[in-house]
Amino acid sequence: MQMQQKKSLHGLSSRRDKMSSIIIGGGKIGYYLMRTLHERGIKATLIEKDEAICRKIAEELNVDVIFGDGTDINILIDAGISEADVAAAVTGSDEANLVICEIAKASFSVSQTIARVNNPKNIEMFKSLGIDKIVCSTEVIANLIENELEKDDYHVIQAFERGKMLLAEVNITKSSPWCDKALKVLELPVDCVISTIFRAEKIIYPHGDTEIICGDKVLLVTNPKALAALRKNIHHTGVGA
């Protein structure tokens, strides 16, 4: 049964600002997705039907959280779906995720929909129904998002093409083997490209002579096999030492 009551939790305020993305589902995946977006300064609102989880996320992350059922059009409207550029349905129910994405597309013309799929057998159906991006938790999320729990300085931000390509972030600390090293001396796997360095308020598009320093956030594009090798180097043997 859909929940009819709705509440906005962000300092217990019910007023909404314009936003670009909506996340539906406040479980482990939704939590870490909201945290990552918040850290990167990207506006997002989360919808979750468990009020206790809503309050926990709102208090811990200081983000906008709506208490309600994400398949309820009124809840989606309250969350600002009509102004959203992206809707990501990451609940534990494939059926709910499909319904949410279909509503976002058909009723509100959201340009990009992202759905978590728990059963790999549903992937082709989701594709045929026009969902823009599909992430199968069985194939990708269970293996990749859990990595974030193990290392605070290492994050998988996004998976593409059913997990064949990954966007990851490495936070550079004093103990990191990348600290004070130029890109050209790093022994990166073949299928790994460093695309961006975030340094304080600066965005750096690096070249071979660019030096990585403590406090940098390094964004890289790779695949699961290369990422596993890279992670081993980062945390065990050192890179470019």
C-alpha positions as CSV (number, residue, x, y, z in Angstrom):
1,M,0.0,0.0,0.0
2,Q,1.3,3.4,-0.9
3,M,2.0,5.8,1.9
4,Q,-0.1,8.9,1.6
5,Q,1.7,11.0,4.3
6,K,4.7,13.0,3.0
7,K,7.3,15.0,4.9
8,S,10.3,16.9,3.8
9,L,13.3,16.4,6.1
10,H,16.2,18.9,5.9
11,G,16.4,20.8,9.1
12,L,12.6,19.9,9.4
13,S,11.9,22.3,6.5
14,S,9.2,21.6,4.0
15,R,10.3,24.2,1.4
16,R,12.0,23.0,-1.8
17,D,14.7,24.5,-3.9
18,K,15.1,23.7,-7.6
19,M,17.2,20.6,-8.0
20,S,18.7,18.5,-10.8
21,S,18.4,14.9,-9.5
22,I,16.2,12.7,-7.4
23,I,17.2,9.5,-5.8
24,I,14.5,7.0,-4.8
25,G,15.5,4.5,-2.2
26,G,17.4,5.1,1.0
27,G,19.1,1.8,1.5
28,K,22.9,1.3,1.4
29,I,23.1,2.2,-2.3
30,G,20.9,5.3,-2.0
31,Y,22.8,6.4,1.1
32,Y,26.2,6.3,-0.5
33,L,25.0,7.8,-3.7
34,M,23.5,10.8,-1.8
35,R,26.7,11.1,0.2
36,T,28.8,11.2,-3.0
37,L,26.6,13.7,-4.8
38,H,26.5,15.9,-1.7
39,E,30.3,15.8,-1.3
40,R,30.6,16.8,-5.0
41,G,28.2,19.7,-4.6
42,I,25.5,18.2,-6.8
43,K,22.0,19.0,-5.8
44,A,19.8,15.9,-5.1
45,T,16.8,14.9,-3.1
46,L,16.2,11.4,-1.7
47,I,12.8,9.7,-1.3
48,E,12.5,6.9,1.2
49,K,9.4,5.2,2.7
50,D,10.9,4.4,6.0
51,E,10.7,7.4,8.3
52,A,13.5,6.3,10.6
53,I,15.8,5.9,7.7
54,C,14.8,9.3,6.4
55,R,15.7,11.0,9.6
56,K,19.0,9.2,9.9
57,I,20.1,10.2,6.4
58,A,18.8,13.8,6.8
59,E,20.7,14.2,10.1
60,E,23.9,12.4,9.0
61,L,24.3,13.9,5.6
62,N,22.4,17.2,5.9
63,V,20.6,16.6,2.6
64,D,17.0,16.9,1.4
65,V,15.0,13.8,2.2
66,I,11.3,13.2,1.5
67,F,9.4,10.6,3.5
68,G,7.0,8.7,1.3
69,D,6.6,6.1,-1.4
70,G,8.5,6.9,-4.6
71,T,5.8,5.2,-6.8
72,D,3.3,7.9,-5.5
73,I,3.1,10.7,-8.1
74,N,2.3,13.2,-5.3
75,I,5.5,12.2,-3.5
76,L,7.5,12.6,-6.7
77,I,5.9,16.1,-7.2
78,D,6.7,17.1,-3.7
79,A,10.3,16.0,-4.3
80,G,10.6,18.3,-7.3
81,I,10.4,15.7,-10.1
82,S,9.1,18.2,-12.6
83,E,12.4,20.1,-12.4
84,A,14.7,17.1,-12.2
85,D,17.1,16.3,-14.9
86,V,17.9,12.8,-13.5
87,A,15.8,10.3,-11.6
88,A,17.6,7.3,-10.1
89,A,15.4,4.5,-8.7
90,V,17.6,2.3,-6.4
91,T,15.1,0.6,-4.2
92,G,15.3,-3.1,-3.4
93,S,12.3,-3.8,-5.7
94,D,12.7,-4.2,-9.5
95,E,9.0,-3.6,-10.0
96,A,9.1,-0.3,-8.0
97,N,12.2,0.9,-9.8
98,L,10.6,0.2,-13.2
99,V,7.4,2.0,-12.2
100,I,9.3,5.0,-10.9
101,C,11.4,5.4,-14.0
102,E,8.3,5.0,-16.2
103,I,6.4,7.7,-14.3
104,A,9.5,10.0,-14.5
105,K,9.7,9.5,-18.2
106,A,6.0,9.5,-19.2
107,S,4.5,12.0,-16.8
108,F,7.4,14.4,-16.1
109,S,9.7,14.1,-19.2
110,V,12.8,13.5,-17.0
111,S,15.6,13.3,-19.5
112,Q,17.7,10.6,-17.8
113,T,16.4,7.7,-15.8
114,I,18.6,5.2,-13.9
115,A,17.3,2.0,-12.5
116,R,18.8,-0.6,-10.1
117,V,18.0,-4.1,-11.2
118,N,18.3,-6.9,-8.7
119,N,17.4,-9.8,-11.0
120,P,19.7,-10.0,-14.1
121,K,16.8,-11.6,-16.0
122,N,15.0,-8.2,-15.9
123,I,17.7,-6.2,-17.6
124,E,16.5,-6.8,-21.2
125,M,12.9,-5.9,-20.2
126,F,14.1,-2.6,-18.6
127,K,16.1,-1.8,-21.7
128,S,13.1,-2.5,-24.0
129,L,10.9,-0.2,-21.9
130,G,13.3,2.7,-22.4
131,I,15.1,3.0,-19.1
132,D,18.2,5.1,-19.9
133,K,20.8,3.5,-17.6
134,I,20.5,0.1,-15.9
135,V,22.8,-1.1,-13.1
136,C,22.4,-4.7,-12.0
137,S,23.1,-5.0,-8.3
138,T,23.8,-8.7,-8.7
139,E,26.5,-8.1,-11.3
140,V,27.9,-4.7,-10.2
141,I,26.7,-3.0,-7.1
142,A,27.2,-5.9,-4.6
143,N,30.8,-6.1,-5.6
144,L,31.6,-2.4,-6.2
145,I,29.6,-0.3,-3.7
146,E,30.9,-2.6,-0.9
147,N,34.4,-1.5,-1.8
148,E,33.5,2.0,-0.5
149,L,32.8,0.5,2.9
150,E,36.3,-0.9,3.1
151,K,38.4,2.1,2.2
152,D,37.4,5.7,3.0
153,D,40.0,7.0,0.5
154,Y,38.5,4.9,-2.4
155,H,35.1,5.3,-4.0
156,V,33.3,3.8,-7.0
157,I,31.1,6.6,-8.1
158,Q,29.3,5.1,-11.1
159,A,29.1,2.0,-13.2
160,F,28.3,2.1,-16.9
161,E,27.4,-0.4,-19.6
162,R,26.3,-3.0,-17.0
163,G,29.5,-2.6,-15.0
164,K,31.9,-2.9,-17.9
165,M,33.2,0.7,-17.3
166,L,33.6,2.4,-14.0
167,L,34.1,5.9,-12.7
168,A,36.1,5.9,-9.5
169,E,37.6,8.5,-7.1
170,V,40.8,8.2,-5.1
171,N,41.4,10.6,-2.2
172,I,45.1,11.3,-1.9
173,T,46.5,11.3,1.6
174,K,50.1,11.7,3.0
175,S,50.4,7.9,3.1
176,S,49.3,7.4,-0.5
177,P,52.0,6.2,-2.9
178,W,50.6,8.7,-5.4
179,C,51.3,11.6,-3.2
180,D,53.9,14.1,-4.8
181,K,54.2,11.9,-7.9
182,A,53.8,13.1,-11.5
183,L,51.3,11.2,-13.6
184,K,54.0,10.0,-16.0
185,V,55.7,7.9,-13.3
186,L,52.5,6.2,-12.2
187,E,52.3,2.5,-13.2
188,L,48.7,2.5,-14.2
189,P,46.9,-0.6,-15.7
190,V,46.4,-0.4,-19.5
191,D,42.7,0.1,-19.2
192,C,42.8,3.0,-16.7
193,V,42.8,6.7,-17.5
194,I,43.0,9.6,-15.0
195,S,40.6,12.2,-16.3
196,T,40.3,14.9,-13.6
197,I,42.0,16.1,-10.4
198,F,40.0,18.1,-7.9
199,R,42.2,20.3,-5.8
200,A,40.5,22.6,-3.3
201,E,38.3,24.8,-5.5
202,K,40.2,24.0,-8.7
203,I,39.5,21.5,-11.4
204,I,42.6,20.2,-13.2
205,Y,42.6,18.3,-16.5
206,P,46.0,16.6,-16.1
207,H,48.9,15.8,-18.4
208,G,52.0,13.7,-17.9
209,D,53.9,16.3,-15.9
210,T,51.0,17.1,-13.6
211,E,51.9,16.3,-10.0
212,I,49.4,14.8,-7.6
213,I,49.6,16.2,-4.1
214,C,48.1,15.4,-0.7
215,G,44.4,16.4,-0.5
216,D,43.7,15.9,-4.2
217,K,40.7,13.9,-5.4
218,V,41.7,11.9,-8.5
219,L,38.9,10.8,-10.8
220,L,39.6,7.9,-13.1
221,V,37.9,5.8,-15.7
222,T,38.6,2.1,-15.8
223,N,37.1,-1.4,-15.8
224,P,36.6,-3.9,-12.9
225,K,39.7,-6.0,-13.7
226,A,42.0,-3.0,-14.0
227,L,40.4,-1.4,-11.0
228,A,41.1,-4.5,-8.9
229,A,44.8,-4.4,-10.0
230,L,45.0,-0.6,-9.4
231,R,43.5,-1.0,-5.9
232,K,46.0,-3.6,-5.0
233,N,48.8,-1.3,-6.0
234,I,47.3,1.7,-4.2
235,H,46.9,-0.1,-0.9
236,H,49.7,-2.6,-0.9
237,T,52.7,-2.3,-3.2
238,G,52.7,1.4,-4.1
239,V,52.5,2.9,-7.5
240,G,55.4,4.6,-9.3
241,A,57.6,4.2,-6.2
